[in-house]
Amino acid sequence: MSLETSITRQPSVCPHDCPSACALDVEVIDGKSIGRIHGAKHQSYTAGVICAKVARYSERIHHPDRLLYPLKRTGPKGSGAFTRITWDEAIATIAQRFGEAERRYGAETIWPYYYAGTMGRVMRDGINRLTHAKKYSRFNGTICVSLAWPGFIAGTGRLAGPDPREMAKSDCVVIWGTNAVATQVNVMTHAIAARKTRGAKIVVIDIYRNATMDQADLALCLRPGTDGALACAVMHVLFRDGLADRDYLERYTDVPRELEAHLQTRGPEWAAGITGLSVEEIEAFAHLVGKTQRTFFRLGYGFSRQRNGAVNMHAASCIAAVTGAWQYEGGGAFHNNGAIFNWRQPFHEAHELRDMNVRALDQSHIGRILTGDPRALKDGPPVTAMLIQNTNPMSVAPEQALVAEGFAREDLFMVVHEQFMTETAAMADIVLPATMFLEHDDIYSGGGHQYLEFAGKLIDPPGECRSNHEVITAIAGAVGAEHPGFAMSARDLADTILKQSGWGGIEELVAKNWIDVQPDFETAHFLNGFAWPDGKFRFRPQWAKMSSSRGGELAGPWYDMPELPDHWAVIEEADEAHPFRLATSPARSFLNSTFNETPSARQREGRPQVMIHPLDAAALAIAEGDRVRLGNIRGEVTIHARLFDGVQRGVLISEGIWPNASFEEGRGINMLTGADSPAPFGGAAFHDNRVWLRRI
């Protein structure tokens, strides 16, 4: 590096699908490239700490394989045969093919499809303006939160909770169902601070021994999908041993006496048989949280990704109500702070043009939709054209066999706006090169904290990359979609979103980089009442009447959901033909399918593996590193075995969403994942798969 090189430090925000939405301090070199990325020290949640994969983001943004120019397919789908074209030709082709599809089948034949590849409000959600203006099929995003959020809201009435920075003021931090070291590193920052300054105990509840569990004072490794049983047994002990806060229960909860009676038959012995934990472990956990007023339950997403996930989330959140932990600083239950931001985007998403009679297609059912399932299509026309942004369904969606079949249709015209030639992009007819977050303006909020954040453009994009907003605007003009938002800049749209949400304008946010919008203590801890009409925490959820924060329709066997916290036995239990239960947990170096193109991430993760208990492996004559085959009614996958005693017998763990090409026969792990809709609002039960296993 020459002496003339200029390095400045500029603020930004991590855009990726992580509750932390970390505030960043970016090294910008000569105004043209980036160096190391650091956590912003002066933002009190990030507190200077970010994950290693984002710290090395220069690997990704300056990767030699980035898409730089528009491409048009010239060979069979998936062949990788493309030729470079101009933006004008690309947009004209899209307009022509979308027009032909619409004339043949109507506007609903076109399905704009997106998700959380960026969490920026402008770049992620602007696609909905095009959808509503043209009356294309609407998008029901179910993959991530449709089980977790309703489960938490079922008790509290609101997707919010104590200030997550209060973890540092806790005497016990319970990290439940999230491998925070890998997926939410800032949770560990504050939990470790509590340990150092207060001697706090850290409890970790998960389905395998991972890096977070290694930090625990009490580690509970249970069977997948049995968290509700653990929660019930803990509450049983709390009532039995006089550790329930009865004054709090009478004042703040709906049916405490019914709950106590219900739990009489759900003690530690009962739960031990379901969870695989010992009675002693359950008793120890119950007594720890029952005797520690300042217990902070940090509830993650992972344990909700079962067919009973919403029930599990609700049951876990109930413990803090039984102990009365909500009353204390450093106490209560927290899952996501989404409600405190009051996001309102009627202009940005053209709500005045939204027609609720236009079908909303389920993201998780993309395989069924593209293969013509009438129910998945809502008895409407086939999907014959798509625009995809911010997601890679050919890798991340469930029922991969159906997804691959659907994407291979020659009558399906597909446009993919992407940063790399993903499996999804490789199936497209038109591929458009996308900017990354340091190459455009946007605004963010973190579900795991309480900050509104601004991230401005720091460097120019390479080649001919364009932002999501620019692409949506160009397509809108070509297909005749009309709305004032298409004529505005990204920054102007951000200004509108902020003002409509009650947060002032963009200039104030730009000047401050971030704004703390954490509610006062009484509001955050629901000391003025929970967010139901009677002000009570609901042990008895009204599942059938409850609307999710995303307005989802009731789905799955919602009519069979238990009336009170319980173990709801609707998971894919192992059986004689499928003696193992498989969970597809996050890898530390990947984020869904993002980062699996960077050399350091690939090197650290090695290769796709499945963790198997050594005794299970011995019974099947499987040795370390052997090629094995996993299968169920949805498909089969070949993978390498890793012997690992940090799981219960009968449980398999495969970390990370690897490119399909990393597996033999090009079949990735989501070949085994189902897309049936769990109650009450659908979703995808990624960690709930029964499989057989054999050595090859």
C-alpha positions in Angstrom: 0.0 0.0 0.0 1.5 3.3 -1.1 2.1 6.3 1.2 -0.5 8.2 -0.8 -3.3 5.8 0.1 -6.1 7.4 2.0 -8.1 5.4 4.5 -11.1 6.9 6.1 -13.5 5.4 8.6 -17.2 5.7 7.6 -20.4 4.6 9.4 -22.7 1.9 8.0 -25.1 -0.9 9.0 -24.9 -4.6 8.3 -27.9 -5.4 6.0 -28.1 -9.1 6.4 -30.9 -11.2 7.9 -29.7 -11.1 11.5 -31.5 -9.6 14.4 -28.4 -7.7 15.4 -28.3 -5.3 12.3 -24.9 -4.3 13.6 -23.7 -0.7 13.4 -20.5 -0.7 11.4 -17.3 1.3 11.1 -16.0 0.7 7.6 -12.5 1.3 6.3 -12.8 3.1 2.9 -9.7 3.1 0.8 -9.2 6.0 -1.6 -13.0 6.3 -1.8 -13.0 3.3 -4.1 -12.7 0.1 -2.1 -13.2 -1.2 1.5 -10.8 -2.7 3.9 -11.6 -4.2 7.3 -15.0 -3.6 8.8 -15.3 -3.0 12.5 -18.2 -2.8 14.9 -19.2 0.7 15.9 -18.0 1.2 19.5 -20.3 4.1 20.3 -23.6 2.2 19.5 -24.4 0.6 22.8 -25.9 -2.6 21.4 -23.2 -3.4 18.8 -20.6 -2.2 21.3 -17.7 -2.6 18.9 -18.3 -6.3 18.2 -19.4 -7.9 14.9 -19.1 -11.4 13.5 -16.0 -12.5 11.6 -17.8 -12.9 8.3 -18.9 -9.3 8.1 -15.5 -8.1 9.4 -14.0 -9.7 6.2 -16.7 -8.2 3.9 -14.0 -6.9 1.5 -13.7 -10.6 0.4 -17.3 -10.5 -0.7 -17.8 -7.0 -2.1 -14.6 -7.2 -4.2 -15.0 -10.9 -5.1 -13.9 -11.7 -8.7 -17.0 -13.7 -9.3 -19.5 -10.8 -8.7 -22.1 -10.3 -11.4 -21.2 -7.1 -13.3 -23.4 -6.9 -16.4 -26.9 -8.0 -17.5 -27.0 -11.5 -18.9 -29.4 -13.4 -21.2 -29.7 -17.2 -21.2 -28.5 -18.9 -24.4 -28.5 -22.5 -23.3 -30.7 -24.9 -21.4 -31.9 -23.8 -18.0 -29.2 -24.3 -15.4 -26.5 -24.8 -18.0 -24.7 -21.6 -17.1 -24.8 -20.5 -20.8 -25.3 -16.8 -20.8 -24.3 -13.9 -23.0 -23.8 -10.2 -22.0 -26.5 -7.8 -23.0 -27.3 -4.1 -22.3 -29.6 -2.9 -19.6 -31.9 -1.5 -22.3 -32.2 -4.9 -23.9 -32.7 -6.6 -20.5 -35.5 -4.3 -19.5 -37.2 -4.4 -22.9 -37.1 -8.3 -22.8 -38.6 -8.3 -19.3 -41.4 -5.9 -20.4 -42.1 -8.0 -23.5 -42.3 -11.3 -21.7 -44.2 -10.0 -18.7 -46.7 -8.5 -21.2 -47.1 -11.7 -23.1 -47.7 -13.6 -19.8 -50.2 -11.1 -18.6 -52.2 -11.1 -21.8 -52.4 -14.9 -21.8 -53.2 -15.6 -18.1 -53.9 -12.2 -16.4 -51.7 -10.2 -14.1 -51.6 -12.8 -11.4 -49.5 -15.1 -13.5 -46.5 -12.9 -12.6 -45.1 -13.4 -9.1 -42.5 -10.9 -7.7 -40.6 -12.9 -5.1 -38.1 -11.6 -2.5 -37.0 -11.9 1.0 -34.3 -10.8 3.5 -31.1 -10.8 1.6 -31.1 -7.2 2.6 -33.0 -5.9 5.6 -33.0 -2.3 4.3 -36.5 -0.9 4.2 -36.1 0.8 0.8 -34.3 -2.0 -1.1 -36.1 -4.9 0.3 -39.7 -3.7 0.2 -39.9 -1.6 -2.9 -40.8 -4.6 -5.0 -44.2 -4.5 -3.4 -44.9 -1.2 -5.0 -44.5 -2.8 -8.4 -46.7 -5.8 -7.3 -49.5 -3.6 -6.1 -49.4 -1.2 -9.1 -49.7 -4.0 -11.6 -51.9 -6.4 -9.6 -49.3 -9.1 -9.8 -49.7 -12.0 -7.4 -48.8 -10.8 -3.9 -46.1 -12.4 -1.8 -46.7 -14.0 1.6 -43.3 -14.2 3.3 -43.5 -17.2 5.6 -40.1 -18.8 5.8 -38.5 -17.1 8.8 -40.9 -15.6 11.3 -44.4 -17.1 10.8 -43.9 -19.6 13.7 -41.8 -17.5 16.1 -43.6 -14.2 16.1 -47.1 -15.5 16.7 -45.8 -17.7 19.5 -44.3 -14.8 21.3 -47.2 -12.4 20.6 -49.6 -15.1 21.9 -48.6 -14.2 25.4 -47.5 -10.6 25.4 -49.8 -9.2 22.6 -46.9 -7.3 21.2 -43.6 -8.1 19.5 -41.4 -6.3 22.0 -39.8 -6.8 25.3 -37.2 -5.5 27.7 -34.3 -3.5 26.4 -31.9 -6.2 25.2 -29.0 -4.3 26.6 -30.4 -5.3 30.0 -28.9 -8.7 29.6 -25.7 -7.1 30.9 -27.7 -6.2 34.1 -29.1 -9.7 34.6 -28.1 -12.3 37.2 -29.2 -15.2 34.9 -29.3 -15.1 31.1 -31.2 -17.9 29.4 -30.2 -18.2 25.7 -32.9 -20.5 24.3 -33.0 -21.9 20.8 -30.3 -19.7 19.2 -26.6 -20.4 18.6 -25.9 -16.8 19.4 -22.1 -17.1 18.9 -22.8 -18.0 15.2 -25.9 -15.9 14.5 -26.3 -13.1 17.0 -22.8 -12.4 18.4 -24.0 -9.3 20.3 -26.2 -11.4 22.6 -23.0 -12.9 23.8 -21.4 -9.5 24.3 -24.1 -8.5 26.8 -24.4 -12.0 28.5 -20.7 -12.2 29.0 -20.7 -8.7 30.5 -23.3 -9.8 33.0 -21.1 -12.7 34.0 -18.0 -10.6 34.4 -19.6 -7.7 36.3 -22.4 -9.5 38.2 -21.4 -13.2 38.3 -24.5 -14.0 36.2 -25.1 -17.5 35.2 -25.6 -18.3 31.5 -28.0 -21.1 30.6 -28.1 -22.4 27.0 -30.9 -24.6 25.7 -30.4 -26.1 22.3 -30.5 -29.4 20.4 -26.7 -29.9 20.1 -23.5 -28.8 21.7 -22.4 -25.7 19.8 -20.2 -22.7 20.4 -22.9 -21.0 22.5 -23.4 -24.0 24.6 -19.7 -24.1 25.3 -20.1 -20.8 27.1 -22.8 -22.0 29.4 -22.8 -22.6 33.1 -25.8 -24.8 32.6 -26.2 -26.5 29.2 -29.4 -28.3 28.4 -29.2 -30.4 25.2 -32.7 -31.7 24.4 -34.5 -33.4 21.6 -35.7 -31.2 18.7 -39.3 -30.0 19.1 -39.6 -30.8 22.8 -39.0 -27.3 24.3 -42.7 -26.9 25.2 -42.4 -30.0 27.5 -39.3 -28.5 29.2 -41.1 -25.2 29.7 -44.1 -26.9 31.3 -42.0 -29.0 33.6 -40.1 -25.9 34.8 -43.3 -24.1 35.5 -44.6 -27.3 37.3 -41.6 -27.1 39.6 -42.0 -23.3 40.2 -45.6 -23.8 41.4 -44.8 -27.0 43.3 -41.8 -25.5 45.2 -43.3 -22.1 46.0 -41.2 -20.2 43.5 -44.1 -18.8 41.5 -44.8 -15.1 42.1 -48.4 -15.4 42.9 -49.0 -11.7 43.5 -47.6 -11.0 40.0 -49.7 -13.8 38.5 -52.9 -12.5 39.9 -52.3 -9.0 38.8 -50.7 -9.5 35.3 -51.8 -12.9 33.9 -55.1 -14.4 32.7 -55.6 -17.9 34.1 -52.8 -18.6 36.6 -54.9 -21.1 38.6 -55.9 -23.0 35.5 -52.3 -23.1 34.4 -51.2 -24.5 37.8 -53.8 -27.2 37.7 -53.0 -28.0 34.1 -49.3 -28.5 34.9 -49.9 -30.9 37.8 -49.4 -33.9 35.4 -46.5 -32.2 33.6 -43.6 -32.6 36.0 -39.9 -33.3 35.4 -40.4 -37.1 35.1 -42.9 -36.5 32.3 -40.7 -34.0 30.5 -37.6 -36.1 30.9 -39.2 -38.9 28.8 -40.0 -36.4 26.1 -36.9 -34.2 26.0 -34.2 -36.7 26.8 -33.0 -34.5 29.6 -32.6 -35.8 33.1 -34.9 -35.0 36.0 -32.0 -33.5 37.8 -31.2 -31.1 34.9 -34.8 -29.9 34.7 -35.0 -29.4 38.5 -31.7 -27.5 38.5 -32.9 -25.1 35.7 -36.2 -24.5 37.4 -34.7 -23.7 40.7 -32.1 -21.4 39.1 -34.7 -19.2 37.3 -37.1 -19.5 40.2 -34.6 -18.1 42.7 -33.1 -15.5 40.4 -35.4 -12.5 40.0 -33.3 -10.9 37.3 -33.5 -13.7 34.8 -33.5 -12.6 31.1 -35.0 -15.2 28.7 -33.4 -14.5 25.3 -35.6 -16.5 22.9 -34.3 -17.3 19.5 -35.8 -18.5 16.2 -34.2 -21.9 16.0 -36.5 -23.8 18.4 -39.6 -22.4 16.6 -38.7 -24.1 13.4 -40.7 -27.2 14.3 -44.3 -28.0 13.4 -45.1 -27.1 17.1 -42.8 -24.1 17.0 -45.4 -21.5 17.9 -46.5 -23.5 20.9 -42.9 -24.0 22.0 -42.2 -20.2 21.8 -45.3 -19.4 23.8 -44.5 -22.0 26.5 -41.0 -20.7 26.9 -42.2 -17.1 27.2 -44.6 -18.1 29.9 -41.9 -18.9 32.4 -41.0 -15.3 32.9 -44.6 -14.6 33.8 -44.8 -17.4 36.4 -41.6 -16.1 38.1 -42.6 -12.5 37.7 -39.2 -11.7 36.1 -40.8 -9.0 34.0 -40.8 -6.7 37.0 -37.1 -6.4 37.3 -34.4 -4.7 35.3 -32.5 -7.4 33.6 -35.5 -9.7 33.8 -38.3 -10.8 31.4 -38.5 -12.4 28.1 -37.3 -11.0 24.8 -37.6 -12.3 21.2 -37.8 -9.4 18.8 -38.4 -5.6 19.1 -40.2 -5.2 15.8 -43.2 -3.4 17.2 -41.3 -0.5 18.8 -40.2 0.8 15.4 -43.8 1.5 14.3 -42.8 1.1 10.6 -45.4 2.5 8.3 -44.8 2.1 4.5 -48.1 2.9 2.8 -46.5 5.2 0.2 -43.3 3.1 -0.3 -45.3 0.0 -1.0 -48.3 1.7 -2.7 -50.9 0.4 -0.3 -53.5 2.5 -1.9 -53.1 0.4 -5.0 -53.1 -2.9 -3.1 -56.0 -5.2 -4.0 -56.7 -7.8 -1.3 -58.7 -9.8 -3.8 -55.4 -10.5 -5.6 -54.0 -13.8 -4.4 -51.1 -13.9 -2.0 -48.8 -16.9 -2.7 -46.9 -18.6 0.1 -43.1 -18.2 -0.2 -42.6 -21.6 1.4 -44.8 -23.3 -1.2 -42.7 -22.2 -4.2 -42.1 -25.8 -5.2 -45.7 -26.6 -5.2 -46.7 -23.4 -6.9 -44.2 -23.8 -9.8 -45.3 -27.4 -10.3 -48.9 -26.5 -10.6 -50.5 -27.5 -7.3 -54.0 -26.0 -7.5 -54.2 -25.4 -3.7 -50.9 -23.7 -3.6 -52.0 -21.6 -6.6 -55.2 -20.6 -4.7 -57.0 -22.2 -7.7 -55.7 -19.4 -9.9 -53.6 -19.3 -13.0 -50.2 -20.8 -13.2 -47.1 -18.7 -12.4 -45.4 -18.2 -15.7 -43.2 -15.2 -14.9 -41.1 -14.2 -11.9 -38.9 -11.4 -10.6 -36.6 -12.5 -7.8 -34.6 -10.3 -5.5 -32.8 -10.8 -2.2 -33.2 -14.6 -2.0 -32.0 -17.9 -3.4 -34.9 -20.3 -3.4 -33.1 -22.9 -5.4 -31.0 -23.4 -2.3 -32.9 -22.2 0.7 -36.6 -23.1 0.0 -38.1 -26.4 1.3 -39.1 -29.3 -0.9 -36.1 -28.8 -3.2 -37.1 -31.6 -5.5 -40.3 -29.7 -6.4 -38.4 -26.4 -6.5 -35.9 -27.7 -9.0 -38.6 -29.3 -11.1 -40.6 -26.0 -11.2 -37.6 -23.8 -12.0 -36.7 -26.1 -14.9 -39.9 -25.3 -16.7 -39.2 -23.8 -20.2 -42.5 -21.9 -20.0 -41.4 -20.1 -16.9 -39.8 -16.8 -17.6 -37.6 -15.8 -14.7 -35.6 -12.6 -13.9 -33.1 -12.8 -11.1 -31.4 -9.7 -9.7 -28.4 -10.9 -7.9 -24.8 -10.3 -6.7 -23.5 -13.7 -7.7 -24.4 -16.5 -10.0 -26.4 -18.5 -7.4 -28.3 -21.7 -8.2 -31.4 -19.5 -8.6 -29.6 -17.1 -11.0 -28.3 -20.0 -13.0 -31.9 -21.0 -13.8 -32.9 -17.5 -14.9 -33.7 -16.2 -18.4 -32.4 -12.8 -17.5 -29.8 -12.1 -14.8 -29.3 -8.6 -13.5 -26.3 -7.5 -11.5 -27.1 -6.1 -8.0 -25.4 -3.6 -5.7 -24.2 -4.5 -2.2 -25.1 -2.4 0.8 -22.1 -0.1 0.7 -23.0 0.9 -2.8 -26.5 2.4 -2.1 -28.4 4.3 0.5 -30.9 2.6 2.9 -32.4 2.6 6.4 -32.5 -0.2 8.9 -33.8 -1.4 12.2 -32.6 -4.3 14.3 -35.2 -6.8 15.7 -32.6 -7.7 18.3 -32.1 -4.1 19.5 -33.7 -0.7 19.5 -32.0 1.4 16.9 -33.1 3.1 13.7 -30.0 3.2 11.5 -28.9 4.9 8.3 -26.3 3.4 5.9 -25.2 5.6 3.0 -23.5 4.8 -0.2 -19.7 4.7 0.5 -18.3 3.4 -2.8 -19.4 3.1 -6.4 -20.6 -0.3 -7.5 -18.5 -2.3 -10.0 -19.4 -2.8 -13.6 -23.1 -2.0 -14.3 -24.6 -3.1 -11.0 -27.8 -1.4 -10.1 -29.7 -1.3 -6.8 -33.1 -2.9 -6.2 -34.8 0.4 -6.3 -33.2 1.3 -9.7 -34.3 -2.1 -11.1 -37.9 -1.8 -9.8 -38.1 1.7 -11.2 -36.8 0.6 -14.6 -39.2 -2.4 -14.9 -42.1 -0.3 -13.7 -41.5 2.2 -16.5 -41.3 -0.5 -19.1 -44.5 -2.4 -18.0 -46.6 0.8 -17.4 -46.8 0.7 -13.6 -47.6 4.1 -12.3 -46.9 5.5 -8.8 -45.0 8.6 -7.7 -42.5 6.5 -5.8 -41.0 5.2 -9.0 -39.8 8.7 -9.7 -38.1 9.2 -6.4 -34.6 8.5 -5.2 -33.9 5.9 -2.5 -33.0 8.6 0.0 -36.3 10.4 -0.7 -38.2 7.2 -0.2 -36.4 6.6 3.1 -37.3 10.1 4.2 -41.0 9.3 3.4 -40.9 6.0 5.4 -39.4 7.8 8.4 -41.9 10.6 8.4 -44.9 8.3 7.9 -43.6 6.1 10.8 -43.3 9.1 13.1 -39.5 9.4 13.2 -38.8 12.7 11.6 -36.9 12.9 8.3 -33.8 11.4 6.8 -31.6 14.4 7.6 -31.9 13.9 11.3 -31.1 10.2 11.0 -28.1 10.8 8.6 -26.7 13.3 11.1 -26.9 10.9 14.0 -26.2 7.6 12.1 -28.7 5.9 14.5 -31.5 6.8 16.9 -32.4 4.9 20.0 -36.1 4.4 20.2 -36.3 2.1 23.2 -39.5 2.6 25.1 -39.4 3.5 28.8 -38.9 0.7 31.4 -42.6 0.4 32.4 -43.7 0.0 28.8 -40.9 -2.4 27.8 -41.6 -4.6 30.8 -45.4 -4.4 30.4 -45.8 -3.0 33.9 -48.7 -0.9 32.6 -50.3 -4.1 31.3 -49.7 -6.4 28.4 -50.9 -5.5 24.9 -54.1 -7.4 25.1 -57.5 -5.6 25.8 -57.5 -6.9 29.4 -53.8 -6.0 30.0 -53.1 -9.6 30.9 -50.3 -12.0 29.8 -52.2 -14.8 28.1 -51.4 -18.3 29.3 -54.5 -19.3 27.3 -53.8 -17.9 23.7 -56.7 -17.3 21.4 -55.0 -18.8 18.4 -58.0 -18.8 16.2 -58.8 -15.1 16.9 -55.2 -13.9 17.1 -53.9 -12.1 14.0 -50.2 -12.3 13.4 -48.2 -9.1 13.2 -47.9 -9.8 9.5 -51.6 -10.4 8.9 -51.2 -14.0 8.0 -54.1 -16.3 7.3 -54.8 -19.2 9.7 -53.0 -22.3 8.4 -52.2 -25.9 9.4 -54.1 -27.7 12.2 -54.7 -24.5 14.3 -58.0 -26.0 15.6 -55.9 -28.7 17.4 -53.5 -26.3 19.1 -53.4 -26.8 22.9 -55.4 -24.3 25.0 -52.5 -23.9 27.5 -48.8 -24.4 27.4 -47.9 -28.0 26.5 -45.9 -30.4 24.4 -47.9 -30.5 21.2 -47.0 -33.8 19.5 -47.3 -32.8 15.9 -43.6 -32.9 15.0 -42.2 -35.5 12.5 -41.4 -38.1 15.1 -38.9 -40.8 14.2 -40.4 -44.1 13.2 -39.2 -47.5 12.2 -38.6 -46.4 8.6 -37.1 -43.1 9.6 -35.3 -43.6 12.9 -33.5 -40.2 13.0 -34.6 -36.6 13.4 -32.6 -34.1 11.3 -32.2 -30.4 12.0 -30.5 -28.1 9.5 -28.9 -25.6 11.8 -27.0 -22.4 10.8 -23.2 -22.6 10.2 -21.1 -19.9 11.8 -19.5 -18.7 8.6 -22.6 -18.7 6.4 -25.9 -16.7 6.7 -28.4 -18.9 4.9 -26.8 -19.2 1.5 -25.0 -15.8 1.8 -21.2 -15.9 2.4 -20.9 -19.5 1.0 -19.1 -17.9 -2.0 -16.3 -16.3 0.1 -13.0 -18.3 0.3 -12.5 -17.8 4.1 -16.0 -19.0 4.9 -15.7 -22.1 2.6 -12.3 -22.9 4.1 -13.6 -22.7 7.7 -16.7 -24.8 7.1 -14.8 -27.4 5.1 -17.6 -29.5 3.4 -21.2 -30.5 4.1 -21.4 -32.9 7.0 -24.0 -34.5 9.2 -23.3 -34.9 12.9 -24.2 -38.3 14.3 -23.8 -39.7 17.8 -20.9 -42.2 17.9 -23.1 -44.9 19.3 -25.6 -44.5 16.5 -22.7 -44.5 14.0 -21.3 -47.7 15.5 -24.6 -49.4 15.2 -24.6 -48.6 11.5 -20.9 -49.3 10.9 -20.3 -45.7 10.1 -16.8 -44.2 10.6 -15.7 -40.6 10.7 -15.7 -39.1 7.3 -17.7 -41.9 5.6 -20.1 -41.0 2.8 -23.6 -41.6 4.0 -27.0 -41.1 2.5 -29.9 -39.4 4.2 -33.5 -39.8 2.9 -37.2 -39.4 3.5 -40.3 -39.2 1.3 -39.1 -35.9 -0.2 -35.7 -37.0 -1.5 -32.2 -38.2 -0.7 -28.9 -36.5 0.0 -25.3 -37.8 0.0 -23.1 -36.2 2.7 -20.1 -37.0 4.9 -20.5 -38.2 8.5 -19.0 -36.5 11.5 -19.0 -38.4 14.7 -20.1 -36.1 17.5 -21.2 -36.8 21.0 -22.8 -33.4 21.5 -26.2 -34.6 20.3 -28.7 -37.0 21.8 -28.9 -40.4 20.2 -31.3 -40.4 17.2 -30.6 -36.7 16.4 -28.7 -35.6 13.4 -27.4 -32.0 12.7 -26.3 -30.6 9.4 -24.9 -27.1 9.6 -25.2 -24.5 6.9 -26.9 -24.1 3.6 -24.2 -25.1 1.2 -24.5 -24.6 -2.6 -26.3 -27.6 -4.1 -23.1 -28.2 -6.2 -21.2 -28.9 -3.0 -23.3 -32.2 -2.7 -23.1 -35.2 -4.8 -25.8 -35.3 -7.5 -26.2 -31.6 -6.8 -28.9 -32.2 -4.2 -28.7 -29.9 -1.1 -29.9 -30.5 2.4 -33.3 -28.8 1.9 -34.2 -31.7 -0.4 -35.3 -33.3 2.9 -37.3 -30.3 4.3 -41.1 -30.2 4.2 -43.3 -27.3 3.2 -46.6 -28.3 4.8 -48.0 -25.4 6.7 -47.6 -25.5 10.5 -50.2 -23.8 12.7 -51.2 -21.1 13.2 -50.0 -19.0 10.2 -47.8 -21.4 8.1 -44.0 -21.3 7.8 -41.3 -23.8 7.2 -40.2 -26.4 9.8 -36.6 -26.5 8.7 -35.5 -28.3 11.9 -38.2 -30.9 11.9 -37.4 -33.8 9.5 -37.5 -37.5 10.1 -35.0 -39.4 8.0 -33.3 -42.7 7.4 -29.5 -42.9 7.3 -27.2 -45.5 5.8 -23.6 -45.9 5.0 -22.7 -45.9 1.3 
